Amino acid sequence: MYNIGQILWLIMDRSKSIEPVQVVSKTTTEDLDGAITKHNVSNTDDVTICVEECGAEIFSSVEEAQAHLLEMATSLVQKLVESAKTKSKVFEKIEMKPALKNGKHSNSPKSAKKPDSLLPLVELPDGTMARVHLPESLQ
């Protein structure tokens, strides 16, 4: 129940803007089912509407309206972050290793390197022994 002359703060559903209004009248209708009170408010453009029928959230102070909007924004940001984290899991399959290429970092996928002891050993024409890195297709 609001008092005549009281200032209310509405958060409009479509625009999510805060609209100050002032209660200018109230009407109570009583019937067999009980009493229904409706409050008419005037906005800053001097348009009168029924606050219960305007489809807005009603607050008694601008601080309450602000806190509500901040909660809504925080909730939205949290949902966006969780969604981004979920989407980022597709990249967990590829390990990235920064490597210097021409003095700059290059993010190329890590290649699976065999330990030197598992590499094929070949003898060069001068008698030197060397371990050879062969592509998988030639092994």
Phi and psi in radians as a Rosetta constraint file:
Dihedral C 1 N 2 CA 2 C 2 CIRCULARHARMONIC -1.958 0.35
Dihedral N 2 CA 2 C 2 N 3 CIRCULARHARMONIC 2.659 0.35
Dihedral C 2 N 3 CA 3 C 3 CIRCULARHARMONIC -1.644 0.35
Dihedral N 3 CA 3 C 3 N 4 CIRCULARHARMONIC 2.588 0.35
Dihedral C 3 N 4 CA 4 C 4 CIRCULARHARMONIC -1.128 0.35
Dihedral N 4 CA 4 C 4 N 5 CIRCULARHARMONIC 2.313 0.35
Dihedral C 4 N 5 CA 5 C 5 CIRCULARHARMONIC 1.666 0.35
Dihedral N 5 CA 5 C 5 N 6 CIRCULARHARMONIC -0.264 0.35
Dihedral C 5 N 6 CA 6 C 6 CIRCULARHARMONIC -1.197 0.35
Dihedral N 6 CA 6 C 6 N 7 CIRCULARHARMONIC 2.453 0.35
Dihedral C 6 N 7 CA 7 C 7 CIRCULARHARMONIC -1.640 0.35
Dihedral N 7 CA 7 C 7 N 8 CIRCULARHARMONIC 2.280 0.35
Dihedral C 7 N 8 CA 8 C 8 CIRCULARHARMONIC -2.058 0.35
Dihedral N 8 CA 8 C 8 N 9 CIRCULARHARMONIC 2.815 0.35
Dihedral C 8 N 9 CA 9 C 9 CIRCULARHARMONIC -2.158 0.35
Dihedral N 9 CA 9 C 9 N 10 CIRCULARHARMONIC 2.089 0.35
Dihedral C 9 N 10 CA 10 C 10 CIRCULARHARMONIC -1.852 0.35
Dihedral N 10 CA 10 C 10 N 11 CIRCULARHARMONIC 2.414 0.35
Dihedral C 10 N 11 CA 11 C 11 CIRCULARHARMONIC -1.843 0.35
Dihedral N 11 CA 11 C 11 N 12 CIRCULARHARMONIC 1.951 0.35
Dihedral C 11 N 12 CA 12 C 12 CIRCULARHARMONIC -1.264 0.35
Dihedral N 12 CA 12 C 12 N 13 CIRCULARHARMONIC 2.390 0.35
Dihedral C 12 N 13 CA 13 C 13 CIRCULARHARMONIC -1.057 0.35
Dihedral N 13 CA 13 C 13 N 14 CIRCULARHARMONIC -0.798 0.35
Dihedral C 13 N 14 CA 14 C 14 CIRCULARHARMONIC -1.271 0.35
Dihedral N 14 CA 14 C 14 N 15 CIRCULARHARMONIC -0.859 0.35
Dihedral C 14 N 15 CA 15 C 15 CIRCULARHARMONIC -1.643 0.35
Dihedral N 15 CA 15 C 15 N 16 CIRCULARHARMONIC -0.257 0.35
Dihedral C 15 N 16 CA 16 C 16 CIRCULARHARMONIC 0.985 0.35
Dihedral N 16 CA 16 C 16 N 17 CIRCULARHARMONIC 0.470 0.35
Dihedral C 16 N 17 CA 17 C 17 CIRCULARHARMONIC -1.586 0.35
Dihedral N 17 CA 17 C 17 N 18 CIRCULARHARMONIC 2.744 0.35
Dihedral C 17 N 18 CA 18 C 18 CIRCULARHARMONIC -1.673 0.35
Dihedral N 18 CA 18 C 18 N 19 CIRCULARHARMONIC 2.138 0.35
Dihedral C 18 N 19 CA 19 C 19 CIRCULARHARMONIC -2.042 0.35
Dihedral N 19 CA 19 C 19 N 20 CIRCULARHARMONIC 2.061 0.35
Dihedral C 19 N 20 CA 20 C 20 CIRCULARHARMONIC -1.365 0.35
Dihedral N 20 CA 20 C 20 N 21 CIRCULARHARMONIC 2.394 0.35
Dihedral C 20 N 21 CA 21 C 21 CIRCULARHARMONIC -2.399 0.35
Dihedral N 21 CA 21 C 21 N 22 CIRCULARHARMONIC 2.813 0.35
Dihedral C 21 N 22 CA 22 C 22 CIRCULARHARMONIC -2.180 0.35
Dihedral N 22 CA 22 C 22 N 23 CIRCULARHARMONIC 2.349 0.35
Dihedral C 22 N 23 CA 23 C 23 CIRCULARHARMONIC -1.234 0.35
Dihedral N 23 CA 23 C 23 N 24 CIRCULARHARMONIC 2.129 0.35
Dihedral C 23 N 24 CA 24 C 24 CIRCULARHARMONIC -1.903 0.35
Dihedral N 24 CA 24 C 24 N 25 CIRCULARHARMONIC -0.388 0.35
Dihedral C 24 N 25 CA 25 C 25 CIRCULARHARMONIC -2.844 0.35
Dihedral N 25 CA 25 C 25 N 26 CIRCULARHARMONIC 2.848 0.35
Dihedral C 25 N 26 CA 26 C 26 CIRCULARHARMONIC -2.487 0.35
Dihedral N 26 CA 26 C 26 N 27 CIRCULARHARMONIC 2.561 0.35
Dihedral C 26 N 27 CA 27 C 27 CIRCULARHARMONIC -2.221 0.35
Dihedral N 27 CA 27 C 27 N 28 CIRCULARHARMONIC 2.246 0.35
Dihedral C 27 N 28 CA 28 C 28 CIRCULARHARMONIC -1.966 0.35
Dihedral N 28 CA 28 C 28 N 29 CIRCULARHARMONIC 2.202 0.35
Dihedral C 28 N 29 CA 29 C 29 CIRCULARHARMONIC -1.978 0.35
Dihedral N 29 CA 29 C 29 N 30 CIRCULARHARMONIC 2.202 0.35
Dihedral C 29 N 30 CA 30 C 30 CIRCULARHARMONIC -1.970 0.35
Dihedral N 30 CA 30 C 30 N 31 CIRCULARHARMONIC 2.384 0.35
Dihedral C 30 N 31 CA 31 C 31 CIRCULARHARMONIC -2.533 0.35
Dihedral N 31 CA 31 C 31 N 32 CIRCULARHARMONIC -2.904 0.35
Dihedral C 31 N 32 CA 32 C 32 CIRCULARHARMONIC -1.134 0.35
Dihedral N 32 CA 32 C 32 N 33 CIRCULARHARMONIC -0.455 0.35
Dihedral C 32 N 33 CA 33 C 33 CIRCULARHARMONIC -1.478 0.35
Dihedral N 33 CA 33 C 33 N 34 CIRCULARHARMONIC -0.193 0.35
Dihedral C 33 N 34 CA 34 C 34 CIRCULARHARMONIC 2.288 0.35
Dihedral N 34 CA 34 C 34 N 35 CIRCULARHARMONIC -2.855 0.35
Dihedral C 34 N 35 CA 35 C 35 CIRCULARHARMONIC -1.939 0.35
Dihedral N 35 CA 35 C 35 N 36 CIRCULARHARMONIC 2.448 0.35
Dihedral C 35 N 36 CA 36 C 36 CIRCULARHARMONIC -2.173 0.35
Dihedral N 36 CA 36 C 36 N 37 CIRCULARHARMONIC 2.202 0.35
Dihedral C 36 N 37 CA 37 C 37 CIRCULARHARMONIC -1.936 0.35
Dihedral N 37 CA 37 C 37 N 38 CIRCULARHARMONIC 2.292 0.35
Dihedral C 37 N 38 CA 38 C 38 CIRCULARHARMONIC -2.106 0.35
Dihedral N 38 CA 38 C 38 N 39 CIRCULARHARMONIC 2.423 0.35
Dihedral C 38 N 39 CA 39 C 39 CIRCULARHARMONIC -1.929 0.35
Dihedral N 39 CA 39 C 39 N 40 CIRCULARHARMONIC 2.262 0.35
Dihedral C 39 N 40 CA 40 C 40 CIRCULARHARMONIC -1.714 0.35
Dihedral N 40 CA 40 C 40 N 41 CIRCULARHARMONIC 2.313 0.35
Dihedral C 40 N 41 CA 41 C 41 CIRCULARHARMONIC -2.158 0.35
Dihedral N 41 CA 41 C 41 N 42 CIRCULARHARMONIC 2.686 0.35
Dihedral C 41 N 42 CA 42 C 42 CIRCULARHARMONIC -1.972 0.35
Dihedral N 42 CA 42 C 42 N 43 CIRCULARHARMONIC 2.328 0.35
Dihedral C 42 N 43 CA 43 C 43 CIRCULARHARMONIC -1.628 0.35
Dihedral N 43 CA 43 C 43 N 44 CIRCULARHARMONIC -3.047 0.35
Dihedral C 43 N 44 CA 44 C 44 CIRCULARHARMONIC -1.212 0.35
Dihedral N 44 CA 44 C 44 N 45 CIRCULARHARMONIC -0.283 0.35
Dihedral C 44 N 45 CA 45 C 45 CIRCULARHARMONIC -1.635 0.35
Dihedral N 45 CA 45 C 45 N 46 CIRCULARHARMONIC 0.163 0.35
Dihedral C 45 N 46 CA 46 C 46 CIRCULARHARMONIC 1.120 0.35
Dihedral N 46 CA 46 C 46 N 47 CIRCULARHARMONIC 0.555 0.35
Dihedral C 46 N 47 CA 47 C 47 CIRCULARHARMONIC -1.716 0.35
Dihedral N 47 CA 47 C 47 N 48 CIRCULARHARMONIC 2.271 0.35
Dihedral C 47 N 48 CA 48 C 48 CIRCULARHARMONIC -1.726 0.35
Dihedral N 48 CA 48 C 48 N 49 CIRCULARHARMONIC 2.273 0.35
Dihedral C 48 N 49 CA 49 C 49 CIRCULARHARMONIC -2.376 0.35
Dihedral N 49 CA 49 C 49 N 50 CIRCULARHARMONIC 2.811 0.35
Dihedral C 49 N 50 CA 50 C 50 CIRCULARHARMONIC -1.505 0.35
Dihedral N 50 CA 50 C 50 N 51 CIRCULARHARMONIC 2.083 0.35
Dihedral C 50 N 51 CA 51 C 51 CIRCULARHARMONIC -1.129 0.35
Dihedral N 51 CA 51 C 51 N 52 CIRCULARHARMONIC -0.564 0.35
Dihedral C 51 N 52 CA 52 C 52 CIRCULARHARMONIC -1.285 0.35
Dihedral N 52 CA 52 C 52 N 53 CIRCULARHARMONIC -0.315 0.35
Dihedral C 52 N 53 CA 53 C 53 CIRCULARHARMONIC -1.925 0.35
Dihedral N 53 CA 53 C 53 N 54 CIRCULARHARMONIC 0.057 0.35
Dihedral C 53 N 54 CA 54 C 54 CIRCULARHARMONIC -1.523 0.35
Dihedral N 54 CA 54 C 54 N 55 CIRCULARHARMONIC -0.127 0.35
Dihedral C 54 N 55 CA 55 C 55 CIRCULARHARMONIC 1.255 0.35
Dihedral N 55 CA 55 C 55 N 56 CIRCULARHARMONIC 0.639 0.35
Dihedral C 55 N 56 CA 56 C 56 CIRCULARHARMONIC -2.157 0.35
Dihedral N 56 CA 56 C 56 N 57 CIRCULARHARMONIC 2.752 0.35
Dihedral C 56 N 57 CA 57 C 57 CIRCULARHARMONIC -1.503 0.35
Dihedral N 57 CA 57 C 57 N 58 CIRCULARHARMONIC 2.399 0.35
Dihedral C 57 N 58 CA 58 C 58 CIRCULARHARMONIC -1.926 0.35
Dihedral N 58 CA 58 C 58 N 59 CIRCULARHARMONIC 2.316 0.35
Dihedral C 58 N 59 CA 59 C 59 CIRCULARHARMONIC -2.290 0.35
Dihedral N 59 CA 59 C 59 N 60 CIRCULARHARMONIC 2.578 0.35
Dihedral C 59 N 60 CA 60 C 60 CIRCULARHARMONIC -1.468 0.35
Dihedral N 60 CA 60 C 60 N 61 CIRCULARHARMONIC -0.292 0.35
Dihedral C 60 N 61 CA 61 C 61 CIRCULARHARMONIC -2.465 0.35
Dihedral N 61 CA 61 C 61 N 62 CIRCULARHARMONIC 2.702 0.35
Dihedral C 61 N 62 CA 62 C 62 CIRCULARHARMONIC -1.184 0.35
Dihedral N 62 CA 62 C 62 N 63 CIRCULARHARMONIC -0.501 0.35
Dihedral C 62 N 63 CA 63 C 63 CIRCULARHARMONIC -1.142 0.35
Dihedral N 63 CA 63 C 63 N 64 CIRCULARHARMONIC -0.692 0.35
Dihedral C 63 N 64 CA 64 C 64 CIRCULARHARMONIC -1.119 0.35
Dihedral N 64 CA 64 C 64 N 65 CIRCULARHARMONIC -0.730 0.35
Dihedral C 64 N 65 CA 65 C 65 CIRCULARHARMONIC -1.118 0.35
Dihedral N 65 CA 65 C 65 N 66 CIRCULARHARMONIC -0.740 0.35
Dihedral C 65 N 66 CA 66 C 66 CIRCULARHARMONIC -1.081 0.35
Dihedral N 66 CA 66 C 66 N 67 CIRCULARHARMONIC -0.819 0.35
Dihedral C 66 N 67 CA 67 C 67 CIRCULARHARMONIC -1.048 0.35
Dihedral N 67 CA 67 C 67 N 68 CIRCULARHARMONIC -0.687 0.35
Dihedral C 67 N 68 CA 68 C 68 CIRCULARHARMONIC -1.126 0.35
Dihedral N 68 CA 68 C 68 N 69 CIRCULARHARMONIC -0.788 0.35
Dihedral C 68 N 69 CA 69 C 69 CIRCULARHARMONIC -1.114 0.35
Dihedral N 69 CA 69 C 69 N 70 CIRCULARHARMONIC -0.675 0.35
Dihedral C 69 N 70 CA 70 C 70 CIRCULARHARMONIC -1.130 0.35
Dihedral N 70 CA 70 C 70 N 71 CIRCULARHARMONIC -0.682 0.35
Dihedral C 70 N 71 CA 71 C 71 CIRCULARHARMONIC -1.105 0.35
Dihedral N 71 CA 71 C 71 N 72 CIRCULARHARMONIC -0.733 0.35
Dihedral C 71 N 72 CA 72 C 72 CIRCULARHARMONIC -1.115 0.35
Dihedral N 72 CA 72 C 72 N 73 CIRCULARHARMONIC -0.754 0.35
Dihedral C 72 N 73 CA 73 C 73 CIRCULARHARMONIC -1.138 0.35
Dihedral N 73 CA 73 C 73 N 74 CIRCULARHARMONIC -0.755 0.35
Dihedral C 73 N 74 CA 74 C 74 CIRCULARHARMONIC -1.075 0.35
Dihedral N 74 CA 74 C 74 N 75 CIRCULARHARMONIC -0.756 0.35
Dihedral C 74 N 75 CA 75 C 75 CIRCULARHARMONIC -1.086 0.35
Dihedral N 75 CA 75 C 75 N 76 CIRCULARHARMONIC -0.746 0.35
Dihedral C 75 N 76 CA 76 C 76 CIRCULARHARMONIC -1.105 0.35
Dihedral N 76 CA 76 C 76 N 77 CIRCULARHARMONIC -0.782 0.35
Dihedral C 76 N 77 CA 77 C 77 CIRCULARHARMONIC -1.088 0.35
Dihedral N 77 CA 77 C 77 N 78 CIRCULARHARMONIC -0.735 0.35
Dihedral C 77 N 78 CA 78 C 78 CIRCULARHARMONIC -1.070 0.35
Dihedral N 78 CA 78 C 78 N 79 CIRCULARHARMONIC -0.707 0.35
Dihedral C 78 N 79 CA 79 C 79 CIRCULARHARMONIC -1.133 0.35
Dihedral N 79 CA 79 C 79 N 80 CIRCULARHARMONIC -0.709 0.35
Dihedral C 79 N 80 CA 80 C 80 CIRCULARHARMONIC -1.108 0.35
Dihedral N 80 CA 80 C 80 N 81 CIRCULARHARMONIC -0.734 0.35
Dihedral C 80 N 81 CA 81 C 81 CIRCULARHARMONIC -1.140 0.35
Dihedral N 81 CA 81 C 81 N 82 CIRCULARHARMONIC -0.793 0.35
Dihedral C 81 N 82 CA 82 C 82 CIRCULARHARMONIC -1.082 0.35
Dihedral N 82 CA 82 C 82 N 83 CIRCULARHARMONIC -0.707 0.35
Dihedral C 82 N 83 CA 83 C 83 CIRCULARHARMONIC -1.092 0.35
Dihedral N 83 CA 83 C 83 N 84 CIRCULARHARMONIC -0.768 0.35
Dihedral C 83 N 84 CA 84 C 84 CIRCULARHARMONIC -1.120 0.35
Dihedral N 84 CA 84 C 84 N 85 CIRCULARHARMONIC -0.709 0.35
Dihedral C 84 N 85 CA 85 C 85 CIRCULARHARMONIC -1.082 0.35
Dihedral N 85 CA 85 C 85 N 86 CIRCULARHARMONIC -0.739 0.35
Dihedral C 85 N 86 CA 86 C 86 CIRCULARHARMONIC -1.104 0.35
Dihedral N 86 CA 86 C 86 N 87 CIRCULARHARMONIC -0.787 0.35
Dihedral C 86 N 87 CA 87 C 87 CIRCULARHARMONIC -1.117 0.35
Dihedral N 87 CA 87 C 87 N 88 CIRCULARHARMONIC -0.594 0.35
Dihedral C 87 N 88 CA 88 C 88 CIRCULARHARMONIC -1.209 0.35
Dihedral N 88 CA 88 C 88 N 89 CIRCULARHARMONIC -0.234 0.35
Dihedral C 88 N 89 CA 89 C 89 CIRCULARHARMONIC -1.131 0.35
Dihedral N 89 CA 89 C 89 N 90 CIRCULARHARMONIC -0.337 0.35
Dihedral C 89 N 90 CA 90 C 90 CIRCULARHARMONIC -1.141 0.35
Dihedral N 90 CA 90 C 90 N 91 CIRCULARHARMONIC -0.405 0.35
Dihedral C 90 N 91 CA 91 C 91 CIRCULARHARMONIC -1.496 0.35
Dihedral N 91 CA 91 C 91 N 92 CIRCULARHARMONIC -0.176 0.35
Dihedral C 91 N 92 CA 92 C 92 CIRCULARHARMONIC -1.183 0.35
Dihedral N 92 CA 92 C 92 N 93 CIRCULARHARMONIC -0.348 0.35
Dihedral C 92 N 93 CA 93 C 93 CIRCULARHARMONIC -1.282 0.35
Dihedral N 93 CA 93 C 93 N 94 CIRCULARHARMONIC -0.400 0.35
Dihedral C 93 N 94 CA 94 C 94 CIRCULARHARMONIC -1.897 0.35
Dihedral N 94 CA 94 C 94 N 95 CIRCULARHARMONIC 2.036 0.35
Dihedral C 94 N 95 CA 95 C 95 CIRCULARHARMONIC -1.496 0.35
Dihedral N 95 CA 95 C 95 N 96 CIRCULARHARMONIC 2.293 0.35
Dihedral C 95 N 96 CA 96 C 96 CIRCULARHARMONIC -1.847 0.35
Dihedral N 96 CA 96 C 96 N 97 CIRCULARHARMONIC 2.360 0.35
Dihedral C 96 N 97 CA 97 C 97 CIRCULARHARMONIC -2.168 0.35
Dihedral N 97 CA 97 C 97 N 98 CIRCULARHARMONIC 2.064 0.35
Dihedral C 97 N 98 CA 98 C 98 CIRCULARHARMONIC -1.158 0.35
Dihedral N 98 CA 98 C 98 N 99 CIRCULARHARMONIC 2.250 0.35
Dihedral C 98 N 99 CA 99 C 99 CIRCULARHARMONIC -2.244 0.35
Dihedral N 99 CA 99 C 99 N 100 CIRCULARHARMONIC 2.570 0.35
Dihedral C 99 N 100 CA 100 C 100 CIRCULARHARMONIC -1.469 0.35
Dihedral N 100 CA 100 C 100 N 101 CIRCULARHARMONIC 2.169 0.35
Dihedral C 100 N 101 CA 101 C 101 CIRCULARHARMONIC -2.336 0.35
Dihedral N 101 CA 101 C 101 N 102 CIRCULARHARMONIC 2.027 0.35
Dihedral C 101 N 102 CA 102 C 102 CIRCULARHARMONIC 1.004 0.35
Dihedral N 102 CA 102 C 102 N 103 CIRCULARHARMONIC 0.624 0.35
Dihedral C 102 N 103 CA 103 C 103 CIRCULARHARMONIC 1.384 0.35
Dihedral N 103 CA 103 C 103 N 104 CIRCULARHARMONIC 0.049 0.35
Dihedral C 103 N 104 CA 104 C 104 CIRCULARHARMONIC -2.102 0.35
Dihedral N 104 CA 104 C 104 N 105 CIRCULARHARMONIC 2.711 0.35
Dihedral C 104 N 105 CA 105 C 105 CIRCULARHARMONIC -1.313 0.35
Dihedral N 105 CA 105 C 105 N 106 CIRCULARHARMONIC 2.422 0.35
Dihedral C 105 N 106 CA 106 C 106 CIRCULARHARMONIC -2.175 0.35
Dihedral N 106 CA 106 C 106 N 107 CIRCULARHARMONIC 2.248 0.35
Dihedral C 106 N 107 CA 107 C 107 CIRCULARHARMONIC -1.745 0.35
Dihedral N 107 CA 107 C 107 N 108 CIRCULARHARMONIC 1.514 0.35
Dihedral C 107 N 108 CA 108 C 108 CIRCULARHARMONIC -1.952 0.35
Dihedral N 108 CA 108 C 108 N 109 CIRCULARHARMONIC 2.632 0.35
Dihedral C 108 N 109 CA 109 C 109 CIRCULARHARMONIC -1.049 0.35
Dihedral N 109 CA 109 C 109 N 110 CIRCULARHARMONIC 2.538 0.35
Dihedral C 109 N 110 CA 110 C 110 CIRCULARHARMONIC -1.180 0.35
Dihedral N 110 CA 110 C 110 N 111 CIRCULARHARMONIC 2.391 0.35
Dihedral C 110 N 111 CA 111 C 111 CIRCULARHARMONIC -1.618 0.35
Dihedral N 111 CA 111 C 111 N 112 CIRCULARHARMONIC 2.587 0.35
Dihedral C 111 N 112 CA 112 C 112 CIRCULARHARMONIC -1.382 0.35
Dihedral N 112 CA 112 C 112 N 113 CIRCULARHARMONIC 1.872 0.35
Dihedral C 112 N 113 CA 113 C 113 CIRCULARHARMONIC -1.649 0.35
Dihedral N 113 CA 113 C 113 N 114 CIRCULARHARMONIC 2.421 0.35
Dihedral C 113 N 114 CA 114 C 114 CIRCULARHARMONIC -1.483 0.35
Dihedral N 114 CA 114 C 114 N 115 CIRCULARHARMONIC 2.579 0.35
Dihedral C 114 N 115 CA 115 C 115 CIRCULARHARMONIC -1.069 0.35
Dihedral N 115 CA 115 C 115 N 116 CIRCULARHARMONIC 2.618 0.35
Dihedral C 115 N 116 CA 116 C 116 CIRCULARHARMONIC -0.937 0.35
Dihedral N 116 CA 116 C 116 N 117 CIRCULARHARMONIC -0.600 0.35
Dihedral C 116 N 117 CA 117 C 117 CIRCULARHARMONIC -1.173 0.35
Dihedral N 117 CA 117 C 117 N 118 CIRCULARHARMONIC -0.338 0.35
Dihedral C 117 N 118 CA 118 C 118 CIRCULARHARMONIC -1.664 0.35
Dihedral N 118 CA 118 C 118 N 119 CIRCULARHARMONIC -0.115 0.35
Dihedral C 118 N 119 CA 119 C 119 CIRCULARHARMONIC -1.340 0.35
Dihedral N 119 CA 119 C 119 N 120 CIRCULARHARMONIC 2.573 0.35
Dihedral C 119 N 120 CA 120 C 120 CIRCULARHARMONIC -1.110 0.35
Dihedral N 120 CA 120 C 120 N 121 CIRCULARHARMONIC 2.461 0.35
Dihedral C 120 N 121 CA 121 C 121 CIRCULARHARMONIC -1.833 0.35
Dihedral N 121 CA 121 C 121 N 122 CIRCULARHARMONIC 2.201 0.35
Dihedral C 121 N 122 CA 122 C 122 CIRCULARHARMONIC -2.187 0.35
Dihedral N 122 CA 122 C 122 N 123 CIRCULARHARMONIC 2.684 0.35
Dihedral C 122 N 123 CA 123 C 123 CIRCULARHARMONIC -1.775 0.35
Dihedral N 123 CA 123 C 123 N 124 CIRCULARHARMONIC 2.215 0.35
Dihedral C 123 N 124 CA 124 C 124 CIRCULARHARMONIC -1.429 0.35
Dihedral N 124 CA 124 C 124 N 125 CIRCULARHARMONIC 2.817 0.35
Dihedral C 124 N 125 CA 125 C 125 CIRCULARHARMONIC -0.969 0.35
Dihedral N 125 CA 125 C 125 N 126 CIRCULARHARMONIC -0.474 0.35
Dihedral C 125 N 126 CA 126 C 126 CIRCULARHARMONIC -1.524 0.35
Dihedral N 126 CA 126 C 126 N 127 CIRCULARHARMONIC 0.094 0.35
Dihedral C 126 N 127 CA 127 C 127 CIRCULARHARMONIC 1.637 0.35
Dihedral N 127 CA 127 C 127 N 128 CIRCULARHARMONIC -0.105 0.35
Dihedral C 127 N 128 CA 128 C 128 CIRCULARHARMONIC -1.280 0.35
Dihedral N 128 CA 128 C 128 N 129 CIRCULARHARMONIC 2.453 0.35
Dihedral C 128 N 129 CA 129 C 129 CIRCULARHARMONIC -1.674 0.35
Dihedral N 129 CA 129 C 129 N 130 CIRCULARHARMONIC 2.392 0.35
Dihedral C 129 N 130 CA 130 C 130 CIRCULARHARMONIC -2.446 0.35
Dihedral N 130 CA 130 C 130 N 131 CIRCULARHARMONIC 2.556 0.35
Dihedral C 130 N 131 CA 131 C 131 CIRCULARHARMONIC -1.606 0.35
Dihedral N 131 CA 131 C 131 N 132 CIRCULARHARMONIC 2.404 0.35
Dihedral C 131 N 132 CA 132 C 132 CIRCULARHARMONIC -2.030 0.35
Dihedral N 132 CA 132 C 132 N 133 CIRCULARHARMONIC 2.307 0.35
Dihedral C 132 N 133 CA 133 C 133 CIRCULARHARMONIC -1.619 0.35
Dihedral N 133 CA 133 C 133 N 134 CIRCULARHARMONIC 1.913 0.35
Dihedral C 133 N 134 CA 134 C 134 CIRCULARHARMONIC -1.852 0.35
Dihedral N 134 CA 134 C 134 N 135 CIRCULARHARMONIC 2.528 0.35
Dihedral C 134 N 135 CA 135 C 135 CIRCULARHARMONIC -1.093 0.35
Dihedral N 135 CA 135 C 135 N 136 CIRCULARHARMONIC 2.684 0.35
Dihedral C 135 N 136 CA 136 C 136 CIRCULARHARMONIC -1.028 0.35
Dihedral N 136 CA 136 C 136 N 137 CIRCULARHARMONIC -0.548 0.35
Dihedral C 136 N 137 CA 137 C 137 CIRCULARHARMONIC -1.171 0.35
Dihedral N 137 CA 137 C 137 N 138 CIRCULARHARMONIC -0.379 0.35
Dihedral C 137 N 138 CA 138 C 138 CIRCULARHARMONIC -1.757 0.35
Dihedral N 138 CA 138 C 138 N 139 CIRCULARHARMONIC -0.008 0.35
